[in-house]
Amino acid sequence: MQVRKLSVKNLVVGNMYVAYSAKNRILSANGNKGVLVKVVEVSGVNIKVQRLGTDKPTAIAKLDTRQDAWVYDLPVDELEVFVKPKDKNVFPAFSARMIREGWDKGKVFKFKQDELYEITAEDSEEKAGTLTLRHEGDTIDPEEDSPYVNIFLASDVYPANVPEWRIPRAQRMGVGAVEVALPPKRVSAEDKELIEHLSDALKVFNENKQLERTATFCMVNADGRINGEEWHGACHAGLSRGKGKESKYIISGCKRPTAYCTEEMLDLYINYLTGYSPLADAFLIKDAAWIKENGYIISGEVSAQMVAGACIATRQAWESADMVNGFYGLLHQGLSPNIAFLFGCKATASGGKWKFTQGATGHTLFSHYRMDEKAIMNFVDGKVKKQNKDSYMKNTNYGGVNDMWGNGEQAKVFSQLENIGGEKNAWGKAGLAFEDAMEQAADIIDDWCKGNGI
């Protein structure tokens, strides 16, 4: 099991970690295997932590520059621990069965945070506030027909192994090793003919578009005449209504860059989406500068699912800009564009901290919660699994757009990504700094890719 050394900026007050400091008697009590702690204070380059199950803070000074001190995140359900009781005969005490099973002799088991339990006054006034670990063992209580629950003091639980460090991604790949190879596409001679053909419709569109709205678009027939419009839409639902069956083109607005979706990010996103993504065939013009000024031109000769998917994907730049940031971040970690896009759409931020817990709605391209391994591979390979046989011009029903690539039991890699960012609390994961979240995600995704022959 490989883990990442964390810097001070990654640490979240209130979260649990494994920590070690050679200069600290409390944190070196288990040698260089470290101890379980909770961070209680972050101050500049220094931190204070509390041994799990105790209430006395202890300090680690200048963590980031120390070779003899470290902190790492708890690997979910993978951290092996053992119990080293100060006295196995005092509370909660080791039963004869527990001693026979070797719990007092360093038996190793997997640590699960949801097995931690703080005793309440209702349980015991004398022991109220004591943090315990109620671990479900591997032997069965015949009277209950369920596993025995072994109760330990949390302060007696220690990591069992010396950490194996994961080499930082930049170091592994080499500084400057990542080159984003997506050459921008410019307006071609053929594109100019199309633009001229649609000149009247484009003029009306640009005179009436309302870019402050989530969606602003119109539908255009083969002769270049607008036969349906929705200037102030909440989404592109209007695609399935009105004159869609007579529409060979859709012109849809593109909002300008923002501080949250910068010019560089937006250009790269448009460039990928229109020229290189599995949705590229839906876009007739692929020049980012032209699109930002005039809008997207989308073909009505692809399926309604492709049309709707393309429109939803364009909106993510302003409706869910976290996803564009996720795509940008993963792409610059060296992931392939389709991989970076699909998994980048799981990125979300709050208070400047990033995680990969983005949910799915009718306004998102993917339903990650029901994407299995095959669905992921279909998107990566550009293979649409489910779409209408007829084009949008003949069938405007875009039902199933979120499942175009297939569906099934959610691939495990998504739940692994959701564990990035520290422990869950009432508001979900705490999150990490952008670069750290992207690097951790890229490592997880890389492992998945290797396991699937990518």
C-alpha positions as CSV (number, residue, x, y, z in Angstrom):
1,M,0.0,0.0,0.0
2,Q,1.5,3.3,-1.1
3,V,0.6,6.6,0.6
4,R,1.4,10.2,-0.1
5,K,3.3,12.5,2.2
6,L,1.1,15.5,2.9
7,S,2.2,19.1,3.2
8,V,0.8,21.6,5.8
9,K,-1.6,23.1,3.2
10,N,-3.3,19.7,2.7
11,L,-4.2,19.2,6.3
12,V,-7.7,19.9,7.6
13,V,-8.3,20.7,11.2
14,G,-10.6,18.0,12.7
15,N,-9.5,15.2,10.2
16,M,-7.7,12.0,11.1
17,Y,-4.3,11.1,9.8
18,V,-1.2,9.0,10.6
19,A,1.7,11.1,11.9
20,Y,5.3,10.6,13.0
21,S,8.0,12.8,14.3
22,A,11.4,11.5,15.5
23,K,11.7,14.4,17.9
24,N,8.4,13.8,19.5
25,R,8.0,11.1,22.2
26,I,4.2,10.8,21.6
27,L,4.4,10.6,17.8
28,S,7.4,8.2,17.8
29,A,5.8,5.8,20.4
30,N,5.2,3.3,17.5
31,G,8.6,3.8,15.9
32,N,8.6,4.9,12.3
33,K,5.2,3.3,11.7
34,G,3.5,6.4,13.1
35,V,0.4,6.9,15.3
36,L,-3.2,7.8,14.6
37,V,-3.9,11.4,15.2
38,K,-6.4,14.2,14.7
39,V,-5.2,17.6,13.5
40,V,-6.3,20.3,16.0
41,E,-4.3,23.3,14.7
42,V,-2.6,24.5,11.6
43,S,-0.5,27.7,12.0
44,G,1.8,28.7,9.2
45,V,4.4,25.9,8.8
46,N,3.6,24.3,12.1
47,I,0.8,22.0,13.2
48,K,-0.6,20.5,16.4
49,V,-2.1,17.1,16.5
50,Q,-3.8,14.9,19.1
51,R,-3.2,11.2,19.5
52,L,-6.4,9.4,18.8
53,G,-8.3,8.8,22.1
54,T,-6.4,11.4,24.0
55,D,-7.0,15.1,24.7
56,K,-3.4,16.5,24.9
57,P,-2.2,18.3,21.7
58,T,1.4,17.9,20.6
59,A,3.3,19.8,18.0
60,I,5.2,19.2,14.7
61,A,7.3,22.2,13.7
62,K,8.2,23.0,10.1
63,L,6.6,19.8,8.8
64,D,7.1,20.5,5.1
65,T,10.9,20.8,5.4
66,R,11.5,17.9,7.8
67,Q,13.0,14.5,6.8
68,D,12.3,13.0,10.2
69,A,8.6,13.9,10.3
70,W,5.6,13.1,8.1
71,V,1.8,12.9,7.9
72,Y,-0.4,10.9,5.5
73,D,-4.1,10.4,4.9
74,L,-5.8,7.3,6.2
75,P,-6.2,4.9,3.3
76,V,-9.9,3.9,3.3
77,D,-10.3,0.4,4.6
78,E,-6.7,-0.4,3.8
79,L,-4.7,0.7,6.9
80,E,-3.5,-2.3,8.8
81,V,-3.4,-1.8,12.6
82,F,-2.8,-3.7,15.8
83,V,-3.6,-3.2,19.5
84,K,-1.0,-2.6,22.1
85,P,-2.8,-2.4,25.4
86,K,-1.2,-0.7,28.4
87,D,-3.0,-3.2,30.6
88,K,-5.2,-5.9,29.1
89,N,-7.0,-6.5,32.5
90,V,-8.4,-2.9,32.8
91,F,-11.3,-1.4,30.9
92,P,-12.4,-2.4,28.3
93,A,-10.4,-5.6,29.3
94,F,-9.5,-8.6,27.1
95,S,-11.8,-11.6,27.5
96,A,-10.5,-15.1,27.5
97,R,-11.7,-15.5,23.9
98,M,-9.9,-12.4,22.8
99,I,-6.7,-13.6,24.4
100,R,-7.1,-17.0,22.7
101,E,-7.5,-15.2,19.4
102,G,-4.3,-13.2,19.9
103,W,-5.8,-9.7,20.1
104,D,-3.3,-8.9,22.9
105,K,-0.3,-10.2,20.9
106,G,-0.3,-7.8,18.0
107,K,-3.0,-9.4,15.7
108,V,-3.3,-7.3,12.6
109,F,-6.6,-6.1,11.2
110,K,-8.0,-3.4,8.9
111,F,-8.9,-0.1,10.6
112,K,-12.4,1.3,9.9
113,Q,-13.2,4.7,11.1
114,D,-16.9,3.9,11.3
115,E,-16.1,1.4,14.1
116,L,-14.9,4.3,16.4
117,Y,-17.3,5.0,19.2
118,E,-17.2,7.6,21.9
119,I,-18.9,6.3,25.1
120,T,-21.8,8.5,26.2
121,A,-23.0,9.3,29.7
122,E,-26.0,7.2,29.0
123,D,-23.6,4.3,28.4
124,S,-21.5,5.0,31.5
125,E,-21.1,8.1,33.5
126,E,-17.7,7.0,34.6
127,K,-16.3,6.3,31.1
128,A,-18.2,9.0,29.2
129,G,-16.1,10.7,26.6
130,T,-13.7,7.7,26.2
131,L,-13.1,6.9,22.5
132,T,-13.2,3.2,21.7
133,L,-12.9,1.0,18.6
134,R,-15.6,-1.6,18.3
135,H,-14.1,-3.9,15.8
136,E,-16.1,-6.7,14.2
137,G,-13.9,-9.7,14.2
138,D,-13.7,-12.8,12.0
139,T,-15.1,-15.3,14.5
140,I,-18.8,-16.0,15.1
141,D,-20.7,-15.7,18.3
142,P,-22.9,-18.8,18.3
143,E,-25.5,-17.3,20.5
144,E,-26.0,-14.2,18.3
145,D,-25.0,-15.9,15.0
146,S,-23.0,-12.9,14.1
147,P,-19.3,-11.9,14.4
148,Y,-17.9,-11.1,17.9
149,V,-17.4,-7.4,18.5
150,N,-14.0,-6.7,20.1
151,I,-13.8,-3.4,22.0
152,F,-10.4,-1.6,22.3
153,L,-9.3,1.8,23.6
154,A,-8.7,3.9,20.5
155,S,-5.5,5.1,22.1
156,D,-4.2,1.5,22.1
157,V,-4.6,1.1,18.3
158,Y,-1.4,1.6,16.2
159,P,-0.5,1.3,12.5
160,A,1.1,-2.0,11.8
161,N,3.4,-1.1,8.9
162,V,6.1,1.4,7.9
163,P,4.6,3.5,5.1
164,E,5.7,3.0,1.5
165,W,5.8,6.4,-0.1
166,R,4.3,7.2,-3.4
167,I,6.7,9.3,-5.5
168,P,5.1,12.6,-6.4
169,R,3.7,12.5,-9.9
170,A,5.9,15.4,-11.2
171,Q,9.0,13.6,-10.0
172,R,7.9,10.3,-11.6
173,M,7.0,11.9,-14.9
174,G,9.8,14.4,-15.0
175,V,9.4,18.2,-14.8
176,G,7.8,19.5,-18.0
177,A,7.0,15.9,-19.1
178,V,3.3,16.7,-19.6
179,E,2.5,18.2,-23.0
180,V,-1.1,18.9,-23.9
181,A,-1.2,17.8,-27.5
182,L,-4.6,19.2,-28.8
183,P,-3.7,21.5,-31.7
184,P,-6.4,24.1,-32.1
185,K,-8.6,24.0,-35.2
186,R,-9.3,27.1,-37.2
187,V,-12.1,28.1,-39.6
188,S,-11.6,26.3,-42.9
189,A,-12.7,27.2,-46.4
190,E,-15.5,24.7,-46.0
191,D,-16.5,26.2,-42.7
192,K,-16.6,29.6,-44.3
193,E,-19.1,28.3,-46.9
194,L,-21.3,27.0,-44.0
195,I,-21.1,30.3,-42.1
196,E,-22.1,32.2,-45.3
197,H,-25.0,29.8,-45.8
198,L,-26.2,30.5,-42.2
199,S,-25.3,34.2,-42.2
200,D,-28.9,35.4,-41.9
201,A,-29.7,33.0,-39.1
202,L,-26.4,33.9,-37.3
203,K,-27.3,37.6,-37.6
204,V,-30.7,37.0,-35.9
205,F,-29.1,34.8,-33.3
206,N,-26.5,37.3,-32.3
207,E,-29.0,40.1,-32.2
208,N,-31.3,38.1,-29.9
209,K,-29.1,35.8,-27.8
210,Q,-29.2,36.3,-24.1
211,L,-25.9,35.0,-22.7
212,E,-26.9,35.8,-19.2
213,R,-29.3,32.8,-19.4
214,T,-28.1,29.2,-19.0
215,A,-29.1,28.3,-22.6
216,T,-29.9,30.5,-25.6
217,F,-30.3,28.8,-28.9
218,C,-32.2,28.5,-32.1
219,M,-33.0,25.8,-34.7
220,V,-32.4,26.3,-38.4
221,N,-33.7,24.3,-41.4
222,A,-31.6,23.2,-44.4
223,D,-32.4,26.5,-46.2
224,G,-30.8,28.5,-43.4
225,R,-34.0,29.8,-42.0
226,I,-34.7,29.8,-38.2
227,N,-37.7,27.7,-37.5
228,G,-37.6,27.6,-33.7
229,E,-35.8,29.5,-30.9
230,E,-35.4,29.7,-27.1
231,W,-33.5,32.8,-26.2
232,H,-33.8,32.6,-22.4
233,G,-33.8,28.9,-21.6
234,A,-32.9,27.2,-18.3
235,C,-31.5,24.3,-20.4
236,H,-31.8,22.8,-23.9
237,A,-35.1,21.0,-23.3
238,G,-36.6,23.0,-26.2
239,L,-34.6,20.8,-28.6
240,S,-37.3,18.1,-28.3
241,R,-40.2,20.5,-29.0
242,G,-41.3,22.7,-31.9
243,K,-39.6,22.5,-35.3
244,G,-36.8,20.1,-34.3
245,K,-37.7,17.6,-37.0
246,E,-37.1,20.2,-39.7
247,S,-33.8,21.4,-38.2
248,K,-30.5,20.6,-39.9
249,Y,-28.6,23.0,-37.6
250,I,-28.7,24.3,-34.0
251,I,-26.9,27.5,-33.1
252,S,-26.2,27.7,-29.3
253,G,-24.7,30.5,-27.3
254,C,-21.2,30.4,-25.6
255,K,-20.7,32.5,-22.5
256,R,-17.5,34.4,-22.1
257,P,-14.6,33.3,-19.8
258,T,-14.8,34.1,-16.1
259,A,-12.4,34.1,-13.2
260,Y,-13.5,30.6,-12.5
261,C,-13.3,29.3,-16.0
262,T,-10.4,31.3,-17.5
263,E,-9.8,32.1,-21.2
264,E,-7.1,29.4,-21.3
265,M,-9.3,26.8,-19.7
266,L,-12.3,27.7,-21.9
267,D,-10.2,27.7,-25.1
268,L,-8.8,24.3,-24.3
269,Y,-12.2,22.9,-23.3
270,I,-13.9,24.1,-26.6
271,N,-10.9,22.9,-28.6
272,Y,-11.2,19.4,-27.0
273,L,-15.0,19.2,-27.1
274,T,-15.5,20.3,-30.7
275,G,-12.4,18.7,-32.3
276,Y,-11.3,15.7,-30.3
277,S,-14.0,14.4,-28.0
278,P,-16.5,11.6,-28.7
279,L,-19.0,14.4,-29.3
280,A,-16.8,16.1,-31.9
281,D,-19.0,15.0,-34.9
282,A,-21.9,17.0,-33.6
283,F,-19.9,20.3,-33.9
284,L,-19.6,21.8,-37.4
285,I,-17.3,24.7,-36.4
286,K,-14.3,24.0,-34.2
287,D,-12.5,27.3,-33.9
288,A,-12.7,28.4,-30.2
289,A,-12.2,32.1,-31.0
290,W,-15.1,32.1,-33.6
291,I,-17.3,30.1,-31.3
292,K,-16.9,32.5,-28.3
293,E,-17.9,35.3,-30.6
294,N,-20.7,33.7,-32.6
295,G,-21.9,30.6,-30.8
296,Y,-21.7,26.8,-31.4
297,I,-23.1,25.4,-34.7
298,I,-24.3,21.9,-34.1
299,S,-25.4,19.4,-36.7
300,G,-29.0,18.0,-36.8
301,E,-27.7,15.1,-38.9
302,V,-26.5,13.2,-35.8
303,S,-28.7,11.5,-33.2
304,A,-30.8,13.6,-30.8
305,Q,-28.7,12.1,-28.0
306,M,-25.5,13.4,-29.6
307,V,-27.1,16.9,-30.1
308,A,-28.4,17.1,-26.5
309,G,-25.1,15.7,-25.2
310,A,-23.1,18.3,-27.1
311,C,-25.3,21.1,-25.8
312,I,-25.1,19.9,-22.2
313,A,-21.3,19.6,-22.5
314,T,-21.0,23.2,-23.7
315,R,-23.1,24.5,-20.8
316,Q,-20.8,22.8,-18.3
317,A,-18.3,25.6,-18.9
318,W,-20.6,28.0,-17.0
319,E,-23.2,25.8,-15.3
320,S,-20.7,23.4,-13.7
321,A,-17.3,25.1,-14.2
322,D,-15.8,22.8,-11.6
323,M,-15.9,20.1,-14.3
324,V,-13.9,22.2,-16.7
325,N,-11.3,22.8,-14.0
326,G,-11.2,19.1,-13.3
327,F,-10.7,18.4,-17.0
328,Y,-7.9,21.0,-17.2
329,G,-6.3,19.7,-14.0
330,L,-6.3,16.1,-15.0
331,L,-5.1,16.8,-18.5
332,H,-2.1,18.7,-17.1
333,Q,-1.4,15.7,-14.9
334,G,-0.7,13.7,-18.1
335,L,-4.0,11.8,-18.6
336,S,-5.4,11.3,-22.1
337,P,-8.1,13.9,-23.1
338,N,-11.1,11.5,-23.0
339,I,-10.0,10.1,-19.6
340,A,-9.4,13.6,-18.2
341,F,-12.8,14.8,-19.4
342,L,-14.8,11.9,-18.1
343,F,-13.2,11.8,-14.7
344,G,-12.8,15.6,-14.6
345,C,-16.6,15.8,-14.6
346,K,-16.5,14.4,-11.1
347,A,-14.6,17.4,-9.7
348,T,-16.2,19.8,-7.4
349,A,-14.9,22.6,-5.2
350,S,-16.0,24.5,-2.0
351,G,-14.1,27.1,-0.2
352,G,-11.1,26.6,-2.5
353,K,-10.9,22.9,-1.6
354,W,-11.3,20.2,-4.3
355,K,-12.8,16.7,-4.3
356,F,-14.3,14.3,-6.7
357,T,-17.9,14.0,-5.5
358,Q,-19.8,15.8,-8.2
359,G,-23.3,14.4,-8.5
360,A,-25.3,13.7,-11.7
361,T,-28.4,15.6,-12.8
362,G,-30.3,16.2,-16.1
363,H,-27.9,19.1,-16.6
364,T,-24.7,16.9,-16.6
365,L,-23.4,14.8,-19.4
366,F,-22.6,11.7,-17.4
367,S,-24.5,9.6,-14.8
368,H,-21.3,8.4,-13.1
369,Y,-23.2,6.6,-10.5
370,R,-24.4,4.0,-13.0
371,M,-21.3,4.0,-15.3
372,D,-19.7,0.5,-15.3
373,E,-16.3,-0.4,-16.7
374,K,-17.7,-1.0,-20.2
375,A,-19.4,2.4,-20.3
376,I,-16.2,4.1,-19.3
377,M,-14.3,2.2,-22.1
378,N,-17.0,3.0,-24.6
379,F,-16.6,6.7,-24.0
380,V,-12.8,6.5,-24.0
381,D,-13.0,4.7,-27.4
382,G,-15.8,7.0,-28.7
383,K,-18.3,4.2,-29.1
384,V,-21.9,5.3,-28.5
385,K,-23.8,2.4,-27.0
386,K,-27.4,3.8,-26.9
387,Q,-28.8,6.4,-29.4
388,N,-31.6,6.7,-31.8
389,K,-31.1,5.1,-35.2
390,D,-32.5,8.2,-36.9
391,S,-30.9,11.6,-36.9
392,Y,-32.2,14.5,-34.8
393,M,-34.0,15.8,-38.0
394,K,-36.2,12.8,-37.9
395,N,-36.4,12.0,-34.2
396,T,-36.0,14.8,-31.6
397,N,-36.4,12.6,-28.5
398,Y,-33.1,12.7,-26.8
399,G,-34.1,10.4,-23.9
400,G,-31.2,8.5,-22.4
401,V,-28.6,11.1,-23.2
402,N,-26.9,10.5,-19.8
403,D,-26.5,6.8,-20.6
404,M,-25.3,7.1,-24.2
405,W,-22.2,5.1,-23.4
406,G,-24.0,2.3,-21.5
407,N,-24.8,1.7,-17.9
408,G,-24.6,-0.9,-15.1
409,E,-23.1,-1.2,-11.7
410,Q,-20.9,1.7,-10.9
411,A,-17.2,1.1,-11.5
412,K,-15.1,1.0,-8.3
413,V,-12.8,3.7,-9.5
414,F,-15.5,6.3,-8.9
415,S,-15.9,5.5,-5.2
416,Q,-12.1,5.5,-5.0
417,L,-12.1,9.1,-6.3
418,E,-14.8,10.1,-3.9
419,N,-12.5,9.2,-1.0
420,I,-10.1,12.0,-2.0
421,G,-10.2,14.9,0.4
422,G,-10.1,13.5,3.9
423,E,-12.8,12.0,6.0
424,K,-16.5,12.6,5.5
425,N,-18.3,14.9,7.9
426,A,-21.8,16.4,7.9
427,W,-21.0,18.3,4.7
428,G,-19.1,15.6,2.9
429,K,-15.4,15.5,2.2
430,A,-13.2,18.3,3.4
431,G,-11.3,18.6,0.1
432,L,-7.7,19.4,-0.9
433,A,-5.8,22.1,-2.7
434,F,-6.4,22.0,-6.5
435,E,-3.0,20.5,-7.5
436,D,-3.0,17.9,-4.8
437,A,-6.5,16.8,-5.5
438,M,-5.7,16.5,-9.2
439,E,-2.5,14.6,-8.6
440,Q,-4.2,12.1,-6.2
441,A,-7.0,11.6,-8.7
442,A,-4.6,11.1,-11.6
443,D,-2.7,8.4,-9.6
444,I,-6.0,6.5,-8.9
445,I,-7.1,6.9,-12.5
446,D,-3.7,5.7,-13.8
447,D,-4.0,2.6,-11.7
448,W,-7.5,2.0,-13.2
449,C,-6.1,2.5,-16.7
450,K,-3.3,0.0,-16.2
451,G,-5.8,-2.5,-14.9
452,N,-7.9,-2.1,-18.0
453,G,-5.1,-2.2,-20.6
454,I,-5.1,1.5,-21.4
